[in-house]
């Protein structure tokens, strides 16, 4: 019907793609949703890589400090104190990383605003939830190396 109407008004004009307003509105959110899906996939991949990196770094740091942990245990430090020492170190590094990340994302709100779907670019609840989630991920990734630090045998490390 659209083609015949356009042809009757202007015979030299051609209509290639004609669609209703409902069709356009149905297809319109497809691009932002795809962008959101793509960002989510990359975020999950980044989170997994970061978790593996945090675990590896914490494990390496515990391995370097095995002698220190053995001396602490020989001088009377309880295993829980050694564990909390490792976790406090990881928490401090995580706090610095989260602070830098929040500063960076606050600078990029204009760019992120176009890519977000059903979330405001400046949303303190989302920022707080993300920061808390990342802090938990860091503590969980650091927990296994901290447990290994707790089990250091003082006699073996002093040899």
N, CA, C and O atoms as a GROMACS GRO file, in nm:
protein
  636
    1UNK      N    1   0.082  -0.117   0.000
    1UNK     CA    2   0.000   0.000   0.000
    1UNK      C    3   0.088   0.126   0.000
    1UNK      O    4   0.057   0.224  -0.068
    2UNK      N    5   0.195   0.123   0.076
    2UNK     CA    6   0.286   0.238   0.081
    2UNK      C    7   0.354   0.256  -0.054
    2UNK      O    8   0.366   0.368  -0.102
    3UNK      N    9   0.397   0.147  -0.114
    3UNK     CA   10   0.464   0.155  -0.245
    3UNK      C   11   0.371   0.214  -0.352
    3UNK      O   12   0.412   0.298  -0.432
    4UNK      N   13   0.248   0.170  -0.352
    4UNK     CA   14   0.154   0.221  -0.454
    4UNK      C   15   0.123   0.368  -0.430
    4UNK      O   16   0.107   0.444  -0.525
    5UNK      N   17   0.113   0.410  -0.304
    5UNK     CA   18   0.087   0.551  -0.274
    5UNK      C   19   0.204   0.638  -0.317
    5UNK      O   20   0.184   0.744  -0.377
    6UNK      N   21   0.327   0.594  -0.286
    6UNK     CA   22   0.446   0.670  -0.326
    6UNK      C   23   0.458   0.673  -0.477
    6UNK      O   24   0.492   0.777  -0.533
    7UNK      N   25   0.430   0.562  -0.545
    7UNK     CA   26   0.437   0.557  -0.692
    7UNK      C   27   0.335   0.649  -0.756
    7UNK      O   28   0.362   0.707  -0.861
    8UNK      N   29   0.217   0.664  -0.695
    8UNK     CA   30   0.116   0.754  -0.752
    8UNK      C   31   0.155   0.900  -0.735
    8UNK      O   32   0.118   0.984  -0.817
    9UNK      N   33   0.230   0.931  -0.628
    9UNK     CA   34   0.272   1.070  -0.604
    9UNK      C   35   0.396   1.103  -0.687
    9UNK      O   36   0.403   1.206  -0.753
   10UNK      N   37   0.494   1.011  -0.682
   10UNK     CA   38   0.619   1.035  -0.754
   10UNK      C   39   0.661   0.905  -0.822
   10UNK      O   40   0.716   0.817  -0.757
   11UNK      N   41   0.636   0.891  -0.951
   11UNK     CA   42   0.663   0.766  -1.021
   11UNK      C   43   0.810   0.729  -1.026
   11UNK      O   44   0.843   0.611  -1.044
   12UNK      N   45   0.902   0.826  -1.009
   12UNK     CA   46   1.046   0.797  -1.015
   12UNK      C   47   1.103   0.754  -0.880
   12UNK      O   48   1.218   0.710  -0.873
   13UNK      N   49   1.026   0.765  -0.775
   13UNK     CA   50   1.074   0.726  -0.640
   13UNK      C   51   1.048   0.578  -0.617
   13UNK      O   52   0.951   0.520  -0.666
   14UNK      N   53   1.140   0.517  -0.542
   14UNK     CA   54   1.128   0.375  -0.511
   14UNK      C   55   1.134   0.357  -0.359
   14UNK      O   56   1.215   0.421  -0.292
   15UNK      N   57   1.050   0.273  -0.306
   15UNK     CA   58   1.050   0.241  -0.164
   15UNK      C   59   1.118   0.105  -0.147
   15UNK      O   60   1.069   0.004  -0.197
   16UNK      N   61   1.228   0.104  -0.077
   16UNK     CA   62   1.300  -0.022  -0.058
   16UNK      C   63   1.253  -0.097   0.066
   16UNK      O   64   1.220  -0.215   0.059
   17UNK      N   65   1.251  -0.028   0.178
   17UNK     CA   66   1.211  -0.094   0.303
   17UNK      C   67   1.098  -0.013   0.366
   17UNK      O   68   1.118   0.101   0.408
   18UNK      N   69   0.986  -0.072   0.373
   18UNK     CA   70   0.872  -0.006   0.437
   18UNK      C   71   0.831  -0.088   0.558
   18UNK      O   72   0.820  -0.210   0.551
   19UNK      N   73   0.809  -0.020   0.669
   19UNK     CA   74   0.764  -0.091   0.789
   19UNK      C   75   0.676   0.002   0.870
   19UNK      O   76   0.678   0.124   0.854
   20UNK      N   77   0.598  -0.058   0.956
   20UNK     CA   78   0.507   0.020   1.039
   20UNK      C   79   0.582   0.076   1.159
   20UNK      O   80   0.693   0.032   1.191
   21UNK      N   81   0.521   0.172   1.223
   21UNK     CA   82   0.581   0.230   1.344
   21UNK      C   83   0.594   0.127   1.454
   21UNK      O   84   0.690   0.131   1.532
   22UNK      N   85   0.500   0.035   1.462
   22UNK     CA   86   0.508  -0.072   1.563
   22UNK      C   87   0.629  -0.160   1.539
   22UNK      O   88   0.697  -0.199   1.634
   23UNK      N   89   0.657  -0.193   1.412
   23UNK     CA   90   0.775  -0.274   1.381
   23UNK      C   91   0.903  -0.202   1.420
   23UNK      O   92   0.995  -0.262   1.475
   24UNK      N   93   0.910  -0.074   1.391
   24UNK     CA   94   1.029   0.004   1.424
   24UNK      C   95   1.049   0.008   1.576
   24UNK      O   96   1.161  -0.007   1.625
   25UNK      N   97   0.942   0.028   1.650
   25UNK     CA   98   0.952   0.035   1.796
   25UNK      C   99   0.987  -0.101   1.857
   25UNK      O  100   1.052  -0.108   1.961
   26UNK      N  101   0.944  -0.208   1.793
   26UNK     CA  102   0.976  -0.341   1.844
   26UNK      C  103   1.124  -0.374   1.823
   26UNK      O  104   1.187  -0.438   1.907
   27UNK      N  105   1.179  -0.331   1.711
   27UNK     CA  106   1.318  -0.362   1.678
   27UNK      C  107   1.414  -0.264   1.745
   27UNK      O  108   1.530  -0.301   1.768
   28UNK      N  109   1.372  -0.143   1.778
   28UNK     CA  110   1.460  -0.038   1.830
   28UNK      C  111   1.540  -0.079   1.952
   28UNK      O  112   1.659  -0.048   1.955
   29UNK      N  113   1.485  -0.146   2.055
   29UNK     CA  114   1.567  -0.181   2.172
   29UNK      C  115   1.666  -0.295   2.146
   29UNK      O  116   1.744  -0.328   2.235
   30UNK      N  117   1.664  -0.354   2.029
   30UNK     CA  118   1.753  -0.467   2.001
   30UNK      C  119   1.899  -0.432   2.013
   30UNK      O  120   1.977  -0.509   2.069
   31UNK      N  121   1.938  -0.318   1.963
   31UNK     CA  122   2.080  -0.277   1.968
   31UNK      C  123   2.127  -0.252   2.111
   31UNK      O  124   2.232  -0.304   2.148
   32UNK      N  125   2.056  -0.176   2.193
   32UNK     CA  126   2.100  -0.158   2.332
   32UNK      C  127   2.104  -0.289   2.410
   32UNK      O  128   2.192  -0.308   2.494
   33UNK      N  129   2.010  -0.378   2.384
   33UNK     CA  130   2.010  -0.506   2.454
   33UNK      C  131   2.130  -0.590   2.412
   33UNK      O  132   2.191  -0.657   2.495
   34UNK      N  133   2.163  -0.588   2.285
   34UNK     CA  134   2.281  -0.660   2.239
   34UNK      C  135   2.406  -0.602   2.302
   34UNK      O  136   2.494  -0.676   2.345
   35UNK      N  137   2.414  -0.468   2.307
   35UNK     CA  138   2.529  -0.404   2.373
   35UNK      C  139   2.538  -0.445   2.519
   35UNK      O  140   2.647  -0.472   2.569
   36UNK      N  141   2.425  -0.450   2.588
   36UNK     CA  142   2.423  -0.491   2.729
   36UNK      C  143   2.468  -0.635   2.744
   36UNK      O  144   2.544  -0.667   2.836
   37UNK      N  145   2.423  -0.722   2.656
   37UNK     CA  146   2.464  -0.862   2.661
   37UNK      C  147   2.614  -0.875   2.637
   37UNK      O  148   2.682  -0.950   2.707
   38UNK      N  149   2.664  -0.802   2.540
   38UNK     CA  150   2.805  -0.807   2.508
   38UNK      C  151   2.890  -0.754   2.624
   38UNK      O  152   2.993  -0.813   2.658
   39UNK      N  153   2.848  -0.644   2.683
   39UNK     CA  154   2.920  -0.589   2.798
   39UNK      C  155   2.916  -0.687   2.915
   39UNK      O  156   3.014  -0.702   2.987
   40UNK      N  157   2.802  -0.752   2.935
   40UNK     CA  158   2.791  -0.850   3.045
   40UNK      C  159   2.885  -0.968   3.025
   40UNK      O  160   2.948  -1.014   3.119
   41UNK      N  161   2.893  -1.016   2.902
   41UNK     CA  162   2.984  -1.129   2.874
   41UNK      C  163   3.128  -1.089   2.901
   41UNK      O  164   3.203  -1.164   2.963
   42UNK      N  165   3.167  -0.970   2.854
   42UNK     CA  166   3.304  -0.924   2.878
   42UNK      C  167   3.328  -0.898   3.026
   42UNK      O  168   3.438  -0.923   3.076
   43UNK      N  169   3.228  -0.850   3.098
   43UNK     CA  170   3.243  -0.825   3.241
   43UNK      C  171   3.264  -0.956   3.317
   43UNK      O  172   3.348  -0.962   3.407
   44UNK      N  173   3.189  -1.059   3.281
   44UNK     CA  174   3.205  -1.189   3.348
   44UNK      C  175   3.342  -1.248   3.316
   44UNK      O  176   3.409  -1.302   3.404
   45UNK      N  177   3.384  -1.237   3.191
   45UNK     CA  178   3.518  -1.286   3.154
   45UNK      C  179   3.626  -1.209   3.229
   45UNK      O  180   3.723  -1.267   3.277
   46UNK      N  181   3.609  -1.078   3.239
   46UNK     CA  182   3.705  -0.996   3.313
   46UNK      C  183   3.706  -1.030   3.461
   46UNK      O  184   3.813  -1.032   3.523
   47UNK      N  185   3.589  -1.056   3.517
   47UNK     CA  186   3.581  -1.093   3.658
   47UNK      C  187   3.651  -1.227   3.684
   47UNK      O  188   3.722  -1.241   3.783
   48UNK      N  189   3.632  -1.323   3.595
   48UNK     CA  190   3.699  -1.452   3.611
   48UNK      C  191   3.851  -1.437   3.599
   48UNK      O  192   3.926  -1.497   3.676
   49UNK      N  193   3.895  -1.358   3.502
   49UNK     CA  194   4.039  -1.335   3.488
   49UNK      C  195   4.096  -1.261   3.608
   49UNK      O  196   4.205  -1.292   3.656
   50UNK      N  197   4.022  -1.163   3.658
   50UNK     CA  198   4.068  -1.089   3.775
   50UNK      C  199   4.073  -1.179   3.898
   50UNK      O  200   4.166  -1.169   3.978
   51UNK      N  201   3.975  -1.266   3.914
   51UNK     CA  202   3.975  -1.359   4.027
   51UNK      C  203   4.094  -1.452   4.021
   51UNK      O  204   4.160  -1.477   4.122
   52UNK      N  205   4.122  -1.504   3.903
   52UNK     CA  206   4.240  -1.592   3.888
   52UNK      C  207   4.368  -1.514   3.915
   52UNK      O  208   4.460  -1.567   3.977
   53UNK      N  209   4.375  -1.390   3.870
   53UNK     CA  210   4.493  -1.308   3.895
   53UNK      C  211   4.511  -1.275   4.042
   53UNK      O  212   4.623  -1.277   4.092
   54UNK      N  213   4.402  -1.244   4.110
   54UNK     CA  214   4.408  -1.215   4.253
   54UNK      C  215   4.453  -1.338   4.330
   54UNK      O  216   4.538  -1.330   4.418
   55UNK      N  217   4.394  -1.453   4.295
   55UNK     CA  218   4.434  -1.577   4.361
   55UNK      C  219   4.583  -1.604   4.338
   55UNK      O  220   4.656  -1.639   4.431
   56UNK      N  221   4.628  -1.589   4.214
   56UNK     CA  222   4.768  -1.614   4.183
   56UNK      C  223   4.862  -1.518   4.254
   56UNK      O  224   4.965  -1.559   4.307
   57UNK      N  225   4.825  -1.392   4.257
   57UNK     CA  226   4.909  -1.293   4.326
   57UNK      C  227   4.914  -1.318   4.476
   57UNK      O  228   5.020  -1.312   4.537
   58UNK      N  229   4.799  -1.347   4.534
   58UNK     CA  230   4.796  -1.374   4.678
   58UNK      C  231   4.874  -1.501   4.710
   58UNK      O  232   4.946  -1.507   4.810
   59UNK      N  233   4.860  -1.602   4.627
   59UNK     CA  234   4.932  -1.727   4.648
   59UNK      C  235   5.083  -1.705   4.637
   59UNK      O  236   5.160  -1.758   4.717
   60UNK      N  237   5.124  -1.627   4.539
   60UNK     CA  238   5.266  -1.597   4.522
   60UNK      C  239   5.319  -1.518   4.641
   60UNK      O  240   5.429  -1.545   4.689
   61UNK      N  241   5.242  -1.419   4.688
   61UNK     CA  242   5.285  -1.338   4.802
   61UNK      C  243   5.296  -1.424   4.928
   61UNK      O  244   5.388  -1.406   5.007
   62UNK      N  245   5.203  -1.516   4.946
   62UNK     CA  246   5.211  -1.606   5.062
   62UNK      C  247   5.333  -1.696   5.050
   62UNK      O  248   5.401  -1.723   5.149
   63UNK      N  249   5.360  -1.743   4.929
   63UNK     CA  250   5.479  -1.826   4.908
   63UNK      C  251   5.607  -1.752   4.941
   63UNK      O  252   5.700  -1.810   4.997
   64UNK      N  253   5.614  -1.624   4.906
   64UNK     CA  254   5.733  -1.544   4.938
   64UNK      C  255   5.747  -1.517   5.088
   64UNK      O  256   5.858  -1.503   5.139
   65UNK      N  257   5.635  -1.511   5.156
   65UNK     CA  258   5.637  -1.477   5.299
   65UNK      C  259   5.626  -1.600   5.389
   65UNK      O  260   5.598  -1.586   5.508
   66UNK      N  261   5.647  -1.719   5.334
   66UNK     CA  262   5.635  -1.840   5.415
   66UNK      C  263   5.729  -1.836   5.535
   66UNK      O  264   5.691  -1.875   5.646
   67UNK      N  265   5.850  -1.791   5.514
   67UNK     CA  266   5.948  -1.783   5.623
   67UNK      C  267   5.897  -1.688   5.733
   67UNK      O  268   5.906  -1.719   5.852
   68UNK      N  269   5.843  -1.575   5.692
   68UNK     CA  270   5.789  -1.478   5.789
   68UNK      C  271   5.674  -1.539   5.868
   68UNK      O  272   5.666  -1.523   5.989
   69UNK      N  273   5.585  -1.609   5.799
   69UNK     CA  274   5.472  -1.670   5.869
   69UNK      C  275   5.519  -1.777   5.966
   69UNK      O  276   5.463  -1.792   6.075
   70UNK      N  277   5.622  -1.851   5.927
   70UNK     CA  278   5.679  -1.951   6.018
   70UNK      C  279   5.736  -1.886   6.142
   70UNK      O  280   5.717  -1.937   6.253
   71UNK      N  281   5.806  -1.777   6.127
   71UNK     CA  282   5.862  -1.705   6.242
   71UNK      C  283   5.751  -1.651   6.330
   71UNK      O  284   5.758  -1.660   6.453
   72UNK      N  285   5.649  -1.595   6.270
   72UNK     CA  286   5.534  -1.546   6.348
   72UNK      C  287   5.470  -1.659   6.428
   72UNK      O  288   5.437  -1.642   6.545
   73UNK      N  289   5.453  -1.775   6.363
   73UNK     CA  290   5.394  -1.890   6.433
   73UNK      C  291   5.486  -1.937   6.544
   73UNK      O  292   5.438  -1.975   6.652
   74UNK      N  293   5.618  -1.936   6.521
   74UNK     CA  294   5.712  -1.979   6.624
   74UNK      C  295   5.712  -1.883   6.743
   74UNK      O  296   5.736  -1.924   6.856
   75UNK      N  297   5.684  -1.756   6.717
   75UNK     CA  298   5.681  -1.657   6.826
   75UNK      C  299   5.545  -1.650   6.894
   75UNK      O  300   5.527  -1.570   6.986
   76UNK      N  301   5.450  -1.733   6.851
   76UNK     CA  302   5.322  -1.742   6.922
   76UNK      C  303   5.200  -1.687   6.849
   76UNK      O  304   5.093  -1.678   6.908
   77UNK      N  305   5.216  -1.652   6.725
   77UNK     CA  306   5.098  -1.604   6.651
   77UNK      C  307   5.003  -1.720   6.626
   77UNK      O  308   5.044  -1.829   6.586
   78UNK      N  309   4.877  -1.696   6.651
   78UNK     CA  310   4.776  -1.799   6.625
   78UNK      C  311   4.749  -1.804   6.475
   78UNK      O  312   4.770  -1.706   6.404
   79UNK      N  313   4.701  -1.920   6.426
   79UNK     CA  314   4.672  -1.932   6.282
   79UNK      C  315   4.572  -1.827   6.232
   79UNK      O  316   4.584  -1.779   6.120
   80UNK      N  317   4.474  -1.792   6.314
   80UNK     CA  318   4.376  -1.691   6.274
   80UNK      C  319   4.439  -1.555   6.254
   80UNK      O  320   4.395  -1.477   6.169
   81UNK      N  321   4.542  -1.525   6.332
   81UNK     CA  322   4.611  -1.396   6.315
   81UNK      C  323   4.687  -1.392   6.182
   81UNK      O  324   4.690  -1.289   6.113
   82UNK      N  325   4.747  -1.504   6.147
   82UNK     CA  326   4.819  -1.510   6.020
   82UNK      C  327   4.720  -1.498   5.904
   82UNK      O  328   4.746  -1.426   5.807
   83UNK      N  329   4.608  -1.567   5.916
   83UNK     CA  330   4.506  -1.559   5.811
   83UNK      C  331   4.454  -1.416   5.796
   83UNK      O  332   4.441  -1.366   5.685
   84UNK      N  333   4.425  -1.352   5.908
   84UNK     CA  334   4.373  -1.215   5.900
   84UNK      C  335   4.479  -1.118   5.846
   84UNK      O  336   4.443  -1.018   5.783
   85UNK      N  337   4.606  -1.145   5.869
   85UNK     CA  338   4.712  -1.062   5.811
   85UNK      C  339   4.709  -1.068   5.659
   85UNK      O  340   4.718  -0.965   5.592
   86UNK      N  341   4.696  -1.187   5.606
   86UNK     CA  342   4.691  -1.203   5.460
   86UNK      C  343   4.563  -1.140   5.405
   86UNK      O  344   4.568  -1.071   5.302
   87UNK      N  345   4.451  -1.161   5.469
   87UNK     CA  346   4.324  -1.106   5.421
   87UNK      C  347   4.320  -0.954   5.432
   87UNK      O  348   4.262  -0.888   5.346
   88UNK      N  349   4.382  -0.898   5.538
   88UNK     CA  350   4.387  -0.751   5.550
   88UNK      C  351   4.471  -0.690   5.438
   88UNK      O  352   4.437  -0.585   5.385
   89UNK      N  353   4.581  -0.757   5.404
   89UNK     CA  354   4.663  -0.708   5.294
   89UNK      C  355   4.583  -0.709   5.164
   89UNK      O  356   4.586  -0.612   5.088
   90UNK      N  357   4.512  -0.818   5.139
   90UNK     CA  358   4.430  -0.828   5.017
   90UNK      C  359   4.318  -0.725   5.020
   90UNK      O  360   4.285  -0.666   4.917
   91UNK      N  361   4.259  -0.702   5.137
   91UNK     CA  362   4.150  -0.605   5.147
   91UNK      C  363   4.201  -0.463   5.120
   91UNK      O  364   4.130  -0.383   5.059
   92UNK      N  365   4.320  -0.432   5.165
   92UNK     CA  366   4.377  -0.300   5.138
   92UNK      C  367   4.401  -0.278   4.990
   92UNK      O  368   4.371  -0.171   4.937
   93UNK      N  369   4.454  -0.378   4.925
   93UNK     CA  370   4.477  -0.369   4.780
   93UNK      C  371   4.343  -0.359   4.708
   93UNK      O  372   4.329  -0.282   4.612
   94UNK      N  373   4.245  -0.436   4.752
   94UNK     CA  374   4.112  -0.431   4.690
   94UNK      C  375   4.049  -0.293   4.708
   94UNK      O  376   3.987  -0.240   4.616
   95UNK      N  377   4.063  -0.236   4.826
   95UNK     CA  378   4.005  -0.103   4.851
   95UNK      C  379   4.067   0.001   4.758
   95UNK      O  380   3.997   0.087   4.705
   96UNK      N  381   4.198  -0.007   4.740
   96UNK     CA  382   4.264   0.088   4.648
   96UNK      C  383   4.214   0.065   4.505
   96UNK      O  384   4.187   0.162   4.434
   97UNK      N  385   4.203  -0.059   4.462
   97UNK     CA  386   4.155  -0.088   4.328
   97UNK      C  387   4.011  -0.045   4.307
   97UNK      O  388   3.977   0.008   4.201
   98UNK      N  389   3.928  -0.066   4.406
   98UNK     CA  390   3.787  -0.025   4.395
   98UNK      C  391   3.777   0.127   4.391
   98UNK      O  392   3.696   0.182   4.316
   99UNK      N  393   3.859   0.196   4.470
   99UNK     CA  394   3.857   0.344   4.468
   99UNK      C  395   3.899   0.396   4.331
   99UNK      O  396   3.835   0.488   4.278
  100UNK      N  397   4.005   0.340   4.274
  100UNK     CA  398   4.048   0.382   4.140
  100UNK      C  399   3.940   0.348   4.036
  100UNK      O  400   3.915   0.427   3.945
  101UNK      N  401   3.878   0.233   4.050
  101UNK     CA  402   3.772   0.194   3.956
  101UNK      C  403   3.652   0.286   3.963
  101UNK      O  404   3.596   0.323   3.860
  102UNK      N  405   3.611   0.322   4.084
  102UNK     CA  406   3.497   0.414   4.098
  102UNK      C  407   3.531   0.552   4.044
  102UNK      O  408   3.446   0.619   3.984
  103UNK      N  409   3.655   0.596   4.065
  103UNK     CA  410   3.697   0.725   4.009
  103UNK      C  411   3.695   0.719   3.856
  103UNK      O  412   3.650   0.813   3.790
  104UNK      N  413   3.745   0.610   3.801
  104UNK     CA  414   3.747   0.596   3.655
  104UNK      C  415   3.608   0.590   3.596
  104UNK      O  416   3.582   0.652   3.492
  105UNK      N  417   3.519   0.516   3.660
  105UNK     CA  418   3.384   0.504   3.605
  105UNK      C  419   3.307   0.635   3.619
  105UNK      O  420   3.221   0.665   3.537
  106UNK      N  421   3.338   0.713   3.721
  106UNK     CA  422   3.270   0.842   3.734
  106UNK      C  423   3.315   0.938   3.624
  106UNK      O  424   3.240   1.027   3.584
  107UNK      N  425   3.438   0.920   3.575
  107UNK     CA  426   3.485   1.003   3.464
  107UNK      C  427   3.426   0.959   3.329
  107UNK      O  428   3.420   1.038   3.235
  108UNK      N  429   3.383   0.834   3.321
  108UNK     CA  430   3.333   0.779   3.195
  108UNK      C  431   3.181   0.769   3.190
  108UNK      O  432   3.128   0.694   3.108
  109UNK      N  433   3.111   0.842   3.275
  109UNK     CA  434   2.965   0.826   3.280
  109UNK      C  435   2.897   0.867   3.150
  109UNK      O  436   2.794   0.810   3.115
  110UNK      N  437   2.953   0.964   3.078
  110UNK     CA  438   2.890   1.004   2.952
  110UNK      C  439   2.897   0.893   2.849
  110UNK      O  440   2.801   0.870   2.775
  111UNK      N  441   3.011   0.825   2.843
  111UNK     CA  442   3.025   0.715   2.748
  111UNK      C  443   2.938   0.597   2.791
  111UNK      O  444   2.872   0.535   2.707
  112UNK      N  445   2.937   0.568   2.919
  112UNK     CA  446   2.860   0.453   2.968
  112UNK      C  447   2.710   0.476   2.959
  112UNK      O  448   2.633   0.381   2.945
  113UNK      N  449   2.668   0.599   2.966
  113UNK     CA  450   2.525   0.629   2.962
  113UNK      C  451   2.458   0.580   2.836
  113UNK      O  452   2.343   0.538   2.840
  114UNK      N  453   2.528   0.584   2.724
  114UNK     CA  454   2.471   0.536   2.598
  114UNK      C  455   2.466   0.384   2.590
  114UNK      O  456   2.386   0.329   2.513
  115UNK      N  457   2.547   0.316   2.668
  115UNK     CA  458   2.555   0.170   2.658
  115UNK      C  459   2.470   0.098   2.763
  115UNK      O  460   2.452  -0.023   2.755
  116UNK      N  461   2.417   0.170   2.859
  116UNK     CA  462   2.340   0.107   2.966
  116UNK      C  463   2.194   0.094   2.926
  116UNK      O  464   2.140   0.179   2.855
  117UNK      N  465   2.131  -0.012   2.974
  117UNK     CA  466   1.991  -0.038   2.941
  117UNK      C  467   1.915  -0.053   3.072
  117UNK      O  468   1.942  -0.144   3.150
  118UNK      N  469   1.820   0.034   3.094
  118UNK     CA  470   1.736   0.036   3.213
  118UNK      C  471   1.812   0.062   3.342
  118UNK      O  472   1.767   0.022   3.450
  119UNK      N  473   1.928   0.127   3.334
  119UNK     CA  474   2.005   0.166   3.452
  119UNK      C  475   2.060   0.306   3.424
  119UNK      O  476   2.107   0.334   3.314
  120UNK      N  477   2.053   0.393   3.524
  120UNK     CA  478   2.108   0.527   3.507
  120UNK      C  479   2.260   0.520   3.510
  120UNK      O  480   2.318   0.432   3.573
  121UNK      N  481   2.325   0.614   3.441
  121UNK     CA  482   2.472   0.615   3.435
  121UNK      C  483   2.531   0.646   3.572
  121UNK      O  484   2.638   0.595   3.606
  122UNK      N  485   2.465   0.729   3.649
  122UNK     CA  486   2.512   0.762   3.784
  122UNK      C  487   2.410   0.705   3.881
  122UNK      O  488   2.308   0.768   3.910
  123UNK      N  489   2.438   0.586   3.930
  123UNK     CA  490   2.348   0.518   4.021
  123UNK      C  491   2.428   0.471   4.142
  123UNK      O  492   2.498   0.370   4.132
  124UNK      N  493   2.421   0.540   4.255
  124UNK     CA  494   2.503   0.504   4.371
  124UNK      C  495   2.476   0.362   4.423
  124UNK      O  496   2.567   0.296   4.472
  125UNK      N  497   2.353   0.317   4.411
  125UNK     CA  498   2.322   0.182   4.458
  125UNK      C  499   2.396   0.078   4.374
  125UNK      O  500   2.451  -0.018   4.427
  126UNK      N  501   2.396   0.098   4.242
  126UNK     CA  502   2.467   0.005   4.154
  126UNK      C  503   2.617   0.010   4.179
  126UNK      O  504   2.683  -0.094   4.185
  127UNK      N  505   2.671   0.131   4.195
  127UNK     CA  506   2.814   0.145   4.224
  127UNK      C  507   2.850   0.077   4.355
  127UNK      O  508   2.950   0.006   4.364
  128UNK      N  509   2.767   0.098   4.457
  128UNK     CA  510   2.794   0.037   4.588
  128UNK      C  511   2.784  -0.115   4.582
  128UNK      O  512   2.866  -0.185   4.641
  129UNK      N  513   2.684  -0.165   4.511
  129UNK     CA  514   2.668  -0.311   4.498
  129UNK      C  515   2.786  -0.372   4.423
  129UNK      O  516   2.836  -0.478   4.460
  130UNK      N  517   2.829  -0.305   4.318
  130UNK     CA  518   2.944  -0.356   4.241
  130UNK      C  519   3.071  -0.354   4.325
  130UNK      O  520   3.149  -0.449   4.321
  131UNK      N  521   3.091  -0.247   4.401
  131UNK     CA  522   3.209  -0.238   4.487
  131UNK      C  523   3.207  -0.346   4.595
  131UNK      O  524   3.309  -0.409   4.623
  132UNK      N  525   3.091  -0.368   4.655
  132UNK     CA  526   3.080  -0.473   4.757
  132UNK      C  527   3.102  -0.611   4.696
  132UNK      O  528   3.169  -0.696   4.756
  133UNK      N  529   3.048  -0.633   4.578
  133UNK     CA  530   3.066  -0.762   4.512
  133UNK      C  531   3.213  -0.788   4.482
  133UNK      O  532   3.264  -0.898   4.503
  134UNK      N  533   3.282  -0.684   4.431
  134UNK     CA  534   3.425  -0.700   4.401
  134UNK      C  535   3.507  -0.722   4.528
  134UNK      O  536   3.603  -0.799   4.526
  135UNK      N  537   3.470  -0.657   4.637
  135UNK     CA  538   3.540  -0.679   4.764
  135UNK      C  539   3.523  -0.823   4.810
  135UNK      O  540   3.617  -0.886   4.859
  136UNK      N  541   3.403  -0.876   4.795
  136UNK     CA  542   3.379  -1.015   4.833
  136UNK      C  543   3.459  -1.110   4.744
  136UNK      O  544   3.516  -1.207   4.793
  137UNK      N  545   3.464  -1.082   4.614
  137UNK     CA  546   3.541  -1.165   4.522
  137UNK      C  547   3.689  -1.166   4.562
  137UNK      O  548   3.753  -1.272   4.560
  138UNK      N  549   3.742  -1.050   4.598
  138UNK     CA  550   3.884  -1.043   4.639
  138UNK      C  551   3.907  -1.124   4.765
  138UNK      O  552   4.005  -1.198   4.774
  139UNK      N  553   3.818  -1.113   4.862
  139UNK     CA  554   3.837  -1.187   4.987
  139UNK      C  555   3.823  -1.337   4.966
  139UNK      O  556   3.896  -1.415   5.027
  140UNK      N  557   3.731  -1.378   4.881
  140UNK     CA  558   3.716  -1.521   4.853
  140UNK      C  559   3.838  -1.574   4.778
  140UNK      O  560   3.886  -1.684   4.808
  141UNK      N  561   3.888  -1.497   4.681
  141UNK     CA  562   4.006  -1.541   4.606
  141UNK      C  563   4.130  -1.544   4.693
  141UNK      O  564   4.222  -1.622   4.666
  142UNK      N  565   4.136  -1.461   4.797
  142UNK     CA  566   4.252  -1.457   4.885
  142UNK      C  567   4.241  -1.555   5.002
  142UNK      O  568   4.338  -1.577   5.075
  143UNK      N  569   4.124  -1.612   5.019
  143UNK     CA  570   4.104  -1.698   5.136
  143UNK      C  571   4.187  -1.826   5.130
  143UNK      O  572   4.246  -1.866   5.231
  144UNK      N  573   4.194  -1.891   5.014
  144UNK     CA  574   4.272  -2.015   5.004
  144UNK      C  575   4.421  -1.991   5.030
  144UNK      O  576   4.481  -2.070   5.104
  145UNK      N  577   4.484  -1.889   4.973
  145UNK     CA  578   4.623  -1.862   5.011
  145UNK      C  579   4.637  -1.827   5.159
  145UNK      O  580   4.738  -1.861   5.221
  146UNK      N  581   4.538  -1.759   5.216
  146UNK     CA  582   4.544  -1.727   5.359
  146UNK      C  583   4.538  -1.853   5.443
  146UNK      O  584   4.606  -1.863   5.546
  147UNK      N  585   4.457  -1.949   5.401
  147UNK     CA  586   4.452  -2.077   5.474
  147UNK      C  587   4.584  -2.150   5.464
  147UNK      O  588   4.628  -2.214   5.560
  148UNK      N  589   4.649  -2.141   5.347
  148UNK     CA  590   4.780  -2.204   5.332
  148UNK      C  591   4.882  -2.137   5.424
  148UNK      O  592   4.970  -2.204   5.478
  149UNK      N  593   4.872  -2.007   5.441
  149UNK     CA  594   4.962  -1.935   5.530
  149UNK      C  595   4.940  -1.976   5.675
  149UNK      O  596   5.035  -1.978   5.753
  150UNK      N  597   4.817  -2.009   5.710
  150UNK     CA  598   4.787  -2.053   5.848
  150UNK      C  599   4.855  -2.185   5.880
  150UNK      O  600   4.891  -2.210   5.995
  151UNK      N  601   4.871  -2.269   5.781
  151UNK     CA  602   4.921  -2.404   5.803
  151UNK      C  603   5.073  -2.416   5.793
  151UNK      O  604   5.126  -2.527   5.792
  152UNK      N  605   5.142  -2.304   5.786
  152UNK     CA  606   5.289  -2.308   5.775
  152UNK      C  607   5.345  -2.369   5.903
  152UNK      O  608   5.312  -2.328   6.015
  153UNK      N  609   5.431  -2.467   5.883
  153UNK     CA  610   5.495  -2.531   5.997
  153UNK      C  611   5.616  -2.446   6.039
  153UNK      O  612   5.706  -2.424   5.959
  154UNK      N  613   5.618  -2.398   6.164
  154UNK     CA  614   5.728  -2.311   6.206
  154UNK      C  615   5.865  -2.379   6.196
  154UNK      O  616   5.962  -2.316   6.155
  155UNK      N  617   5.872  -2.505   6.232
  155UNK     CA  618   6.002  -2.574   6.227
  155UNK      C  619   6.051  -2.588   6.084
  155UNK      O  620   6.170  -2.572   6.057
  156UNK      N  621   5.961  -2.618   5.992
  156UNK     CA  622   6.001  -2.636   5.852
  156UNK      C  623   6.044  -2.504   5.789
  156UNK      O  624   6.138  -2.500   5.709
  157UNK      N  625   5.978  -2.396   5.826
  157UNK     CA  626   6.012  -2.268   5.765
  157UNK      C  627   6.140  -2.210   5.824
  157UNK      O  628   6.206  -2.128   5.759
  158UNK      N  629   6.175  -2.250   5.944
  158UNK     CA  630   6.298  -2.198   6.006
  158UNK      C  631   6.421  -2.273   5.958
  158UNK      O  632   6.533  -2.225   5.975
  159UNK      N  633   6.403  -2.389   5.898
  159UNK     CA  634   6.519  -2.465   5.851
  159UNK      C  635   6.583  -2.402   5.735
  159UNK      O  636   6.682  -2.454   5.683
   0.00000   0.00000   0.00000
